[in-house]
């Protein structure tokens, strides 16, 4: 048993469920990113190809969203570290 009182089999099952959940969450975030940037940037449907303006807009949109996601992850990690420190007192 581990520190949470789980057997090895239970631990594997928990890890598999966590991995599946993380993949589902990632795909949801990715889908939302694609949808947001497409709706925000693509407005000319008279051509099969994206215009230079649309390509640039999508690039900037994705970069902005990724930077925001990174900042959010960093703040979340900082918050968790603070909570861990407070819990250890």
Gaussian input, Z-matrix of N, CA and C with variables (Angstrom, degrees):
# hf/3-21g

backbone

0 1
 N
 C     1     B1
 C     2     B2     1     A1
 N     3     B3     2     A2     1     D1
 C     4     B4     3     A3     2     D2
 C     5     B5     4     A4     3     D3
 N     6     B6     5     A5     4     D4
 C     7     B7     6     A6     5     D5
 C     8     B8     7     A7     6     D6
 N     9     B9     8     A8     7     D7
 C    10    B10     9     A9     8     D8
 C    11    B11    10    A10     9     D9
 N    12    B12    11    A11    10    D10
 C    13    B13    12    A12    11    D11
 C    14    B14    13    A13    12    D12
 N    15    B15    14    A14    13    D13
 C    16    B16    15    A15    14    D14
 C    17    B17    16    A16    15    D15
 N    18    B18    17    A17    16    D16
 C    19    B19    18    A18    17    D17
 C    20    B20    19    A19    18    D18
 N    21    B21    20    A20    19    D19
 C    22    B22    21    A21    20    D20
 C    23    B23    22    A22    21    D21
 N    24    B24    23    A23    22    D22
 C    25    B25    24    A24    23    D23
 C    26    B26    25    A25    24    D24
 N    27    B27    26    A26    25    D25
 C    28    B28    27    A27    26    D26
 C    29    B29    28    A28    27    D27
 N    30    B30    29    A29    28    D28
 C    31    B31    30    A30    29    D29
 C    32    B32    31    A31    30    D30
 N    33    B33    32    A32    31    D31
 C    34    B34    33    A33    32    D32
 C    35    B35    34    A34    33    D33
 N    36    B36    35    A35    34    D34
 C    37    B37    36    A36    35    D35
 C    38    B38    37    A37    36    D36
 N    39    B39    38    A38    37    D37
 C    40    B40    39    A39    38    D38
 C    41    B41    40    A40    39    D39
 N    42    B42    41    A41    40    D40
 C    43    B43    42    A42    41    D41
 C    44    B44    43    A43    42    D42
 N    45    B45    44    A44    43    D43
 C    46    B46    45    A45    44    D44
 C    47    B47    46    A46    45    D45
 N    48    B48    47    A47    46    D46
 C    49    B49    48    A48    47    D47
 C    50    B50    49    A49    48    D48
 N    51    B51    50    A50    49    D49
 C    52    B52    51    A51    50    D50
 C    53    B53    52    A52    51    D51
 N    54    B54    53    A53    52    D52
 C    55    B55    54    A54    53    D53
 C    56    B56    55    A55    54    D54
 N    57    B57    56    A56    55    D55
 C    58    B58    57    A57    56    D56
 C    59    B59    58    A58    57    D57
 N    60    B60    59    A59    58    D58
 C    61    B61    60    A60    59    D59
 C    62    B62    61    A61    60    D60
 N    63    B63    62    A62    61    D61
 C    64    B64    63    A63    62    D62
 C    65    B65    64    A64    63    D63
 N    66    B66    65    A65    64    D64
 C    67    B67    66    A66    65    D65
 C    68    B68    67    A67    66    D66
 N    69    B69    68    A68    67    D67
 C    70    B70    69    A69    68    D68
 C    71    B71    70    A70    69    D69
 N    72    B72    71    A71    70    D70
 C    73    B73    72    A72    71    D71
 C    74    B74    73    A73    72    D72
 N    75    B75    74    A74    73    D73
 C    76    B76    75    A75    74    D74
 C    77    B77    76    A76    75    D75
 N    78    B78    77    A77    76    D76
 C    79    B79    78    A78    77    D77
 C    80    B80    79    A79    78    D78
 N    81    B81    80    A80    79    D79
 C    82    B82    81    A81    80    D80
 C    83    B83    82    A82    81    D81
 N    84    B84    83    A83    82    D82
 C    85    B85    84    A84    83    D83
 C    86    B86    85    A85    84    D84
 N    87    B87    86    A86    85    D85
 C    88    B88    87    A87    86    D86
 C    89    B89    88    A88    87    D87
 N    90    B90    89    A89    88    D88
 C    91    B91    90    A90    89    D89
 C    92    B92    91    A91    90    D90
 N    93    B93    92    A92    91    D91
 C    94    B94    93    A93    92    D92
 C    95    B95    94    A94    93    D93
 N    96    B96    95    A95    94    D94
 C    97    B97    96    A96    95    D95
 C    98    B98    97    A97    96    D96
 N    99    B99    98    A98    97    D97
 C   100   B100    99    A99    98    D98
 C   101   B101   100   A100    99    D99
 N   102   B102   101   A101   100   D100
 C   103   B103   102   A102   101   D101
 C   104   B104   103   A103   102   D102
 N   105   B105   104   A104   103   D103
 C   106   B106   105   A105   104   D104
 C   107   B107   106   A106   105   D105
 N   108   B108   107   A107   106   D106
 C   109   B109   108   A108   107   D107
 C   110   B110   109   A109   108   D108
 N   111   B111   110   A110   109   D109
 C   112   B112   111   A111   110   D110
 C   113   B113   112   A112   111   D111
 N   114   B114   113   A113   112   D112
 C   115   B115   114   A114   113   D113
 C   116   B116   115   A115   114   D114
 N   117   B117   116   A116   115   D115
 C   118   B118   117   A117   116   D116
 C   119   B119   118   A118   117   D117
 N   120   B120   119   A119   118   D118
 C   121   B121   120   A120   119   D119
 C   122   B122   121   A121   120   D120
 N   123   B123   122   A122   121   D121
 C   124   B124   123   A123   122   D122
 C   125   B125   124   A124   123   D123
 N   126   B126   125   A125   124   D124
 C   127   B127   126   A126   125   D125
 C   128   B128   127   A127   126   D126
 N   129   B129   128   A128   127   D127
 C   130   B130   129   A129   128   D128
 C   131   B131   130   A130   129   D129
 N   132   B132   131   A131   130   D130
 C   133   B133   132   A132   131   D131
 C   134   B134   133   A133   132   D132
 N   135   B135   134   A134   133   D133
 C   136   B136   135   A135   134   D134
 C   137   B137   136   A136   135   D135
 N   138   B138   137   A137   136   D136
 C   139   B139   138   A138   137   D137
 C   140   B140   139   A139   138   D138
 N   141   B141   140   A140   139   D139
 C   142   B142   141   A141   140   D140
 C   143   B143   142   A142   141   D141
 N   144   B144   143   A143   142   D142
 C   145   B145   144   A144   143   D143
 C   146   B146   145   A145   144   D144
 N   147   B147   146   A146   145   D145
 C   148   B148   147   A147   146   D146
 C   149   B149   148   A148   147   D147
 N   150   B150   149   A149   148   D148
 C   151   B151   150   A150   149   D149
 C   152   B152   151   A151   150   D150
 N   153   B153   152   A152   151   D151
 C   154   B154   153   A153   152   D152
 C   155   B155   154   A154   153   D153
 N   156   B156   155   A155   154   D154
 C   157   B157   156   A156   155   D155
 C   158   B158   157   A157   156   D156
 N   159   B159   158   A158   157   D157
 C   160   B160   159   A159   158   D158
 C   161   B161   160   A160   159   D159
 N   162   B162   161   A161   160   D160
 C   163   B163   162   A162   161   D161
 C   164   B164   163   A163   162   D162
 N   165   B165   164   A164   163   D163
 C   166   B166   165   A165   164   D164
 C   167   B167   166   A166   165   D165
 N   168   B168   167   A167   166   D166
 C   169   B169   168   A168   167   D167
 C   170   B170   169   A169   168   D168
 N   171   B171   170   A170   169   D169
 C   172   B172   171   A171   170   D170
 C   173   B173   172   A172   171   D171
 N   174   B174   173   A173   172   D172
 C   175   B175   174   A174   173   D173
 C   176   B176   175   A175   174   D174
 N   177   B177   176   A176   175   D175
 C   178   B178   177   A177   176   D176
 C   179   B179   178   A178   177   D177
 N   180   B180   179   A179   178   D178
 C   181   B181   180   A180   179   D179
 C   182   B182   181   A181   180   D180
 N   183   B183   182   A182   181   D181
 C   184   B184   183   A183   182   D182
 C   185   B185   184   A184   183   D183
 N   186   B186   185   A185   184   D184
 C   187   B187   186   A186   185   D185
 C   188   B188   187   A187   186   D186
 N   189   B189   188   A188   187   D187
 C   190   B190   189   A189   188   D188
 C   191   B191   190   A190   189   D189
 N   192   B192   191   A191   190   D190
 C   193   B193   192   A192   191   D191
 C   194   B194   193   A193   192   D192
 N   195   B195   194   A194   193   D193
 C   196   B196   195   A195   194   D194
 C   197   B197   196   A196   195   D195
 N   198   B198   197   A197   196   D196
 C   199   B199   198   A198   197   D197
 C   200   B200   199   A199   198   D198
 N   201   B201   200   A200   199   D199
 C   202   B202   201   A201   200   D200
 C   203   B203   202   A202   201   D201
 N   204   B204   203   A203   202   D202
 C   205   B205   204   A204   203   D203
 C   206   B206   205   A205   204   D204
 N   207   B207   206   A206   205   D205
 C   208   B208   207   A207   206   D206
 C   209   B209   208   A208   207   D207
 N   210   B210   209   A209   208   D208
 C   211   B211   210   A210   209   D209
 C   212   B212   211   A211   210   D210
 N   213   B213   212   A212   211   D211
 C   214   B214   213   A213   212   D212
 C   215   B215   214   A214   213   D213
 N   216   B216   215   A215   214   D214
 C   217   B217   216   A216   215   D215
 C   218   B218   217   A217   216   D216
 N   219   B219   218   A218   217   D217
 C   220   B220   219   A219   218   D218
 C   221   B221   220   A220   219   D219
 N   222   B222   221   A221   220   D220
 C   223   B223   222   A222   221   D221
 C   224   B224   223   A223   222   D222
 N   225   B225   224   A224   223   D223
 C   226   B226   225   A225   224   D224
 C   227   B227   226   A226   225   D225
 N   228   B228   227   A227   226   D226
 C   229   B229   228   A228   227   D227
 C   230   B230   229   A229   228   D228
 N   231   B231   230   A230   229   D229
 C   232   B232   231   A231   230   D230
 C   233   B233   232   A232   231   D231
 N   234   B234   233   A233   232   D232
 C   235   B235   234   A234   233   D233
 C   236   B236   235   A235   234   D234
 N   237   B237   236   A236   235   D235
 C   238   B238   237   A237   236   D236
 C   239   B239   238   A238   237   D237
 N   240   B240   239   A239   238   D238
 C   241   B241   240   A240   239   D239
 C   242   B242   241   A241   240   D240
 N   243   B243   242   A242   241   D241
 C   244   B244   243   A243   242   D242
 C   245   B245   244   A244   243   D243
 N   246   B246   245   A245   244   D244
 C   247   B247   246   A246   245   D245
 C   248   B248   247   A247   246   D246
 N   249   B249   248   A248   247   D247
 C   250   B250   249   A249   248   D248
 C   251   B251   250   A250   249   D249
 N   252   B252   251   A251   250   D250
 C   253   B253   252   A252   251   D251
 C   254   B254   253   A253   252   D252
 N   255   B255   254   A254   253   D253
 C   256   B256   255   A255   254   D254
 C   257   B257   256   A256   255   D255
 N   258   B258   257   A257   256   D256
 C   259   B259   258   A258   257   D257
 C   260   B260   259   A259   258   D258
 N   261   B261   260   A260   259   D259
 C   262   B262   261   A261   260   D260
 C   263   B263   262   A262   261   D261
 N   264   B264   263   A263   262   D262
 C   265   B265   264   A264   263   D263
 C   266   B266   265   A265   264   D264

   B1=1.4601
   B2=1.5269
   B3=1.3201
   B4=1.4594
   B5=1.5282
   B6=1.3198
   B7=1.4553
   B8=1.5209
   B9=1.3323
   B10=1.4615
   B11=1.5225
   B12=1.3180
   B13=1.4531
   B14=1.5162
   B15=1.3268
   B16=1.4620
   B17=1.5177
   B18=1.3143
   B19=1.4582
   B20=1.5223
   B21=1.3240
   B22=1.4713
   B23=1.5261
   B24=1.3197
   B25=1.4693
   B26=1.5271
   B27=1.3188
   B28=1.4606
   B29=1.5245
   B30=1.3200
   B31=1.4627
   B32=1.5281
   B33=1.3364
   B34=1.4739
   B35=1.5275
   B36=1.3308
   B37=1.4599
   B38=1.5249
   B39=1.3147
   B40=1.4630
   B41=1.5241
   B42=1.3262
   B43=1.4648
   B44=1.5213
   B45=1.3355
   B46=1.4636
   B47=1.5262
   B48=1.3169
   B49=1.4657
   B50=1.5255
   B51=1.3259
   B52=1.4614
   B53=1.5267
   B54=1.3249
   B55=1.4632
   B56=1.5224
   B57=1.3229
   B58=1.4627
   B59=1.5303
   B60=1.3201
   B61=1.4647
   B62=1.5290
   B63=1.3339
   B64=1.4608
   B65=1.5247
   B66=1.3214
   B67=1.4647
   B68=1.5258
   B69=1.3201
   B70=1.4638
   B71=1.5284
   B72=1.3315
   B73=1.4628
   B74=1.5262
   B75=1.3430
   B76=1.4596
   B77=1.5278
   B78=1.3260
   B79=1.4650
   B80=1.5304
   B81=1.3121
   B82=1.4591
   B83=1.5307
   B84=1.3210
   B85=1.4682
   B86=1.5277
   B87=1.3334
   B88=1.4622
   B89=1.5278
   B90=1.3209
   B91=1.4648
   B92=1.5169
   B93=1.3225
   B94=1.4641
   B95=1.5250
   B96=1.3260
   B97=1.4642
   B98=1.5266
   B99=1.3205
   B100=1.4662
   B101=1.5249
   B102=1.3174
   B103=1.4584
   B104=1.5266
   B105=1.3233
   B106=1.4679
   B107=1.5291
   B108=1.3240
   B109=1.4654
   B110=1.5278
   B111=1.3227
   B112=1.4634
   B113=1.5240
   B114=1.3223
   B115=1.4674
   B116=1.5263
   B117=1.3322
   B118=1.4657
   B119=1.5196
   B120=1.3300
   B121=1.4689
   B122=1.5256
   B123=1.3011
   B124=1.4678
   B125=1.5247
   B126=1.3363
   B127=1.4621
   B128=1.5284
   B129=1.3156
   B130=1.4637
   B131=1.5251
   B132=1.3241
   B133=1.4605
   B134=1.5271
   B135=1.3347
   B136=1.4623
   B137=1.5221
   B138=1.3329
   B139=1.4599
   B140=1.5239
   B141=1.3330
   B142=1.4647
   B143=1.5181
   B144=1.3184
   B145=1.4651
   B146=1.5233
   B147=1.3253
   B148=1.4575
   B149=1.5205
   B150=1.3101
   B151=1.4649
   B152=1.5254
   B153=1.3181
   B154=1.4660
   B155=1.5276
   B156=1.3266
   B157=1.4613
   B158=1.5301
   B159=1.3273
   B160=1.4655
   B161=1.5256
   B162=1.3249
   B163=1.4688
   B164=1.5233
   B165=1.3230
   B166=1.4636
   B167=1.5204
   B168=1.3170
   B169=1.4594
   B170=1.5296
   B171=1.3203
   B172=1.4689
   B173=1.5230
   B174=1.3212
   B175=1.4708
   B176=1.5227
   B177=1.3319
   B178=1.4704
   B179=1.5276
   B180=1.3142
   B181=1.4632
   B182=1.5279
   B183=1.3284
   B184=1.4701
   B185=1.5234
   B186=1.3327
   B187=1.4662
   B188=1.5279
   B189=1.3169
   B190=1.4664
   B191=1.5287
   B192=1.3200
   B193=1.4657
   B194=1.5277
   B195=1.3307
   B196=1.4671
   B197=1.5281
   B198=1.3264
   B199=1.4663
   B200=1.5265
   B201=1.3201
   B202=1.4613
   B203=1.5214
   B204=1.3110
   B205=1.4614
   B206=1.5250
   B207=1.3283
   B208=1.4598
   B209=1.5278
   B210=1.3314
   B211=1.4691
   B212=1.5242
   B213=1.3157
   B214=1.4601
   B215=1.5258
   B216=1.3235
   B217=1.4664
   B218=1.5208
   B219=1.3265
   B220=1.4673
   B221=1.5219
   B222=1.3320
   B223=1.4703
   B224=1.5262
   B225=1.3096
   B226=1.4610
   B227=1.5251
   B228=1.3287
   B229=1.4658
   B230=1.5265
   B231=1.3339
   B232=1.4681
   B233=1.5279
   B234=1.3141
   B235=1.4654
   B236=1.5306
   B237=1.3221
   B238=1.4670
   B239=1.5233
   B240=1.3309
   B241=1.4642
   B242=1.5277
   B243=1.3308
   B244=1.4632
   B245=1.5228
   B246=1.3217
   B247=1.4633
   B248=1.5203
   B249=1.3297
   B250=1.4640
   B251=1.5254
   B252=1.3372
   B253=1.4687
   B254=1.5243
   B255=1.3066
   B256=1.4608
   B257=1.5219
   B258=1.3191
   B259=1.4624
   B260=1.5065
   B261=1.3288
   B262=1.4589
   B263=1.5144
   B264=1.3131
   B265=1.4761
   B266=1.4941
   A1=110.10
   A2=115.42
   A3=120.00
   A4=109.88
   A5=116.38
   A6=121.82
   A7=113.99
   A8=117.12
   A9=120.43
   A10=111.37
   A11=117.55
   A12=120.83
   A13=113.66
   A14=117.43
   A15=121.70
   A16=110.26
   A17=115.29
   A18=119.59
   A19=107.98
   A20=116.24
   A21=120.37
   A22=110.53
   A23=117.14
   A24=120.90
   A25=110.63
   A26=117.26
   A27=120.90
   A28=110.88
   A29=116.10
   A30=121.09
   A31=110.50
   A32=117.27
   A33=121.13
   A34=110.42
   A35=116.20
   A36=120.22
   A37=110.60
   A38=116.43
   A39=121.23
   A40=110.90
   A41=117.22
   A42=121.42
   A43=111.25
   A44=117.22
   A45=120.68
   A46=110.63
   A47=116.61
   A48=120.23
   A49=110.95
   A50=115.88
   A51=120.19
   A52=110.78
   A53=117.40
   A54=121.06
   A55=110.78
   A56=116.65
   A57=120.69
   A58=110.06
   A59=116.61
   A60=121.20
   A61=110.66
   A62=116.77
   A63=120.55
   A64=110.94
   A65=117.38
   A66=120.74
   A67=110.13
   A68=116.78
   A69=120.57
   A70=110.26
   A71=117.19
   A72=121.33
   A73=111.11
   A74=116.72
   A75=120.74
   A76=110.65
   A77=116.74
   A78=120.20
   A79=110.69
   A80=117.14
   A81=121.07
   A82=110.71
   A83=116.55
   A84=121.09
   A85=110.23
   A86=116.82
   A87=121.16
   A88=110.51
   A89=116.44
   A90=120.55
   A91=111.92
   A92=116.26
   A93=120.25
   A94=111.37
   A95=116.82
   A96=121.45
   A97=110.35
   A98=116.12
   A99=120.62
   A100=110.03
   A101=116.36
   A102=120.71
   A103=111.16
   A104=116.88
   A105=121.13
   A106=111.26
   A107=116.56
   A108=119.84
   A109=111.49
   A110=117.74
   A111=120.16
   A112=110.10
   A113=116.22
   A114=120.08
   A115=111.11
   A116=116.42
   A117=120.62
   A118=113.22
   A119=117.52
   A120=120.12
   A121=115.76
   A122=118.21
   A123=120.07
   A124=109.30
   A125=115.18
   A126=118.70
   A127=113.14
   A128=116.70
   A129=120.33
   A130=108.57
   A131=115.71
   A132=120.39
   A133=112.09
   A134=116.18
   A135=120.22
   A136=112.01
   A137=117.14
   A138=121.84
   A139=109.47
   A140=115.66
   A141=120.56
   A142=111.49
   A143=116.40
   A144=121.96
   A145=110.54
   A146=114.47
   A147=119.71
   A148=109.45
   A149=116.12
   A150=119.78
   A151=108.32
   A152=116.15
   A153=120.11
   A154=110.98
   A155=116.40
   A156=120.61
   A157=110.34
   A158=117.08
   A159=120.68
   A160=111.31
   A161=116.48
   A162=120.47
   A163=110.59
   A164=116.49
   A165=120.48
   A166=111.91
   A167=116.06
   A168=121.03
   A169=110.62
   A170=116.81
   A171=120.63
   A172=110.39
   A173=116.80
   A174=120.41
   A175=110.71
   A176=116.69
   A177=120.42
   A178=111.37
   A179=116.43
   A180=121.19
   A181=110.81
   A182=116.39
   A183=120.47
   A184=110.17
   A185=117.28
   A186=120.16
   A187=110.95
   A188=116.21
   A189=120.69
   A190=110.53
   A191=116.33
   A192=119.85
   A193=111.40
   A194=116.88
   A195=120.40
   A196=110.56
   A197=117.25
   A198=120.63
   A199=110.35
   A200=116.85
   A201=120.21
   A202=110.88
   A203=116.53
   A204=120.91
   A205=111.01
   A206=116.29
   A207=120.39
   A208=110.58
   A209=116.68
   A210=119.78
   A211=110.79
   A212=116.53
   A213=120.68
   A214=110.86
   A215=116.83
   A216=120.97
   A217=111.23
   A218=116.73
   A219=120.68
   A220=111.00
   A221=116.70
   A222=120.08
   A223=110.60
   A224=116.68
   A225=121.33
   A226=110.09
   A227=117.09
   A228=121.27
   A229=110.61
   A230=116.90
   A231=120.46
   A232=110.85
   A233=115.55
   A234=120.51
   A235=110.57
   A236=116.82
   A237=120.36
   A238=111.31
   A239=117.23
   A240=120.76
   A241=110.23
   A242=116.70
   A243=120.27
   A244=111.05
   A245=116.52
   A246=120.01
   A247=111.12
   A248=116.31
   A249=120.27
   A250=110.48
   A251=116.79
   A252=120.81
   A253=110.83
   A254=116.68
   A255=120.77
   A256=111.09
   A257=116.03
   A258=120.33
   A259=112.35
   A260=117.23
   A261=122.13
   A262=113.58
   A263=117.20
   A264=120.73
   A265=111.74
   D1=150.80
   D2=178.90
   D3=-96.15
   D4=-169.71
   D5=-178.08
   D6=-65.58
   D7=-18.60
   D8=179.74
   D9=-95.97
   D10=2.68
   D11=-179.75
   D12=81.38
   D13=23.46
   D14=-179.50
   D15=-101.66
   D16=144.65
   D17=173.12
   D18=-75.44
   D19=170.21
   D20=179.29
   D21=-60.77
   D22=-40.85
   D23=179.85
   D24=-65.62
   D25=-41.73
   D26=178.25
   D27=-65.46
   D28=-38.43
   D29=178.15
   D30=-63.25
   D31=-43.70
   D32=177.93
   D33=-61.97
   D34=-43.97
   D35=179.57
   D36=-61.80
   D37=-43.71
   D38=178.38
   D39=-61.80
   D40=-44.29
   D41=179.09
   D42=-63.25
   D43=-40.49
   D44=178.57
   D45=-64.02
   D46=-43.01
   D47=178.66
   D48=-64.35
   D49=-40.49
   D50=178.57
   D51=-63.54
   D52=-44.33
   D53=178.68
   D54=-62.38
   D55=-41.59
   D56=179.21
   D57=-63.87
   D58=-42.02
   D59=179.40
   D60=-65.31
   D61=-42.25
   D62=179.39
   D63=-62.97
   D64=-40.17
   D65=178.60
   D66=-66.10
   D67=-42.20
   D68=178.30
   D69=-61.97
   D70=-44.54
   D71=178.65
   D72=-62.85
   D73=-42.67
   D74=178.77
   D75=-61.07
   D76=-45.89
   D77=-178.96
   D78=-64.30
   D79=-36.09
   D80=177.57
   D81=-65.24
   D82=-45.94
   D83=178.37
   D84=-62.74
   D85=-44.10
   D86=179.74
   D87=-61.96
   D88=-44.72
   D89=178.92
   D90=-61.15
   D91=-41.58
   D92=178.03
   D93=-65.24
   D94=-38.58
   D95=177.91
   D96=-62.62
   D97=-48.79
   D98=179.69
   D99=-59.58
   D100=-46.90
   D101=-179.01
   D102=-61.51
   D103=-47.30
   D104=-178.67
   D105=-60.23
   D106=-49.80
   D107=-176.93
   D108=-69.03
   D109=-36.44
   D110=177.90
   D111=-63.90
   D112=-50.11
   D113=-178.38
   D114=-62.96
   D115=-38.13
   D116=-178.17
   D117=-73.21
   D118=-28.64
   D119=-168.70
   D120=-113.69
   D121=-29.84
   D122=-173.31
   D123=-99.19
   D124=118.58
   D125=-179.65
   D126=-138.19
   D127=-0.25
   D128=-179.98
   D129=-112.25
   D130=106.39
   D131=-177.76
   D132=-104.42
   D133=21.63
   D134=179.56
   D135=-88.65
   D136=-3.70
   D137=-178.65
   D138=-135.16
   D139=152.16
   D140=176.82
   D141=-74.29
   D142=-22.29
   D143=-175.97
   D144=-102.49
   D145=153.50
   D146=173.91
   D147=-75.74
   D148=144.54
   D149=175.05
   D150=-75.83
   D151=165.56
   D152=176.88
   D153=-59.45
   D154=-38.79
   D155=178.77
   D156=-63.33
   D157=-45.19
   D158=-179.93
   D159=-64.68
   D160=-41.80
   D161=178.66
   D162=-61.51
   D163=-45.43
   D164=178.29
   D165=-62.82
   D166=-42.19
   D167=179.58
   D168=-62.24
   D169=-44.53
   D170=179.55
   D171=-63.57
   D172=-43.11
   D173=178.79
   D174=-59.38
   D175=-47.80
   D176=179.63
   D177=-64.60
   D178=-40.35
   D179=-179.63
   D180=-61.83
   D181=-47.84
   D182=-179.63
   D183=-64.19
   D184=-43.86
   D185=179.00
   D186=-60.36
   D187=-43.34
   D188=179.97
   D189=-63.39
   D190=-46.07
   D191=-179.07
   D192=-64.84
   D193=-38.94
   D194=179.17
   D195=-67.15
   D196=-39.80
   D197=178.05
   D198=-64.35
   D199=-41.46
   D200=177.63
   D201=-63.69
   D202=-41.79
   D203=178.83
   D204=-62.88
   D205=-41.44
   D206=178.97
   D207=-64.52
   D208=-44.29
   D209=178.72
   D210=-61.91
   D211=-41.75
   D212=178.84
   D213=-62.74
   D214=-42.87
   D215=178.15
   D216=-62.61
   D217=-41.22
   D218=178.72
   D219=-63.73
   D220=-44.22
   D221=179.36
   D222=-65.06
   D223=-39.04
   D224=178.15
   D225=-62.51
   D226=-43.42
   D227=178.45
   D228=-64.18
   D229=-41.81
   D230=177.67
   D231=-61.89
   D232=-43.52
   D233=179.52
   D234=-62.59
   D235=-44.01
   D236=178.43
   D237=-63.36
   D238=-38.10
   D239=178.27
   D240=-64.61
   D241=-40.77
   D242=177.64
   D243=-64.11
   D244=-42.64
   D245=178.26
   D246=-62.96
   D247=-40.04
   D248=179.15
   D249=-64.65
   D250=-40.13
   D251=178.18
   D252=-64.94
   D253=-43.19
   D254=-179.78
   D255=-65.75
   D256=-36.14
   D257=178.91
   D258=-71.42
   D259=-23.94
   D260=-177.91
   D261=-85.52
   D262=-4.89
   D263=-177.87
   D264=-79.37

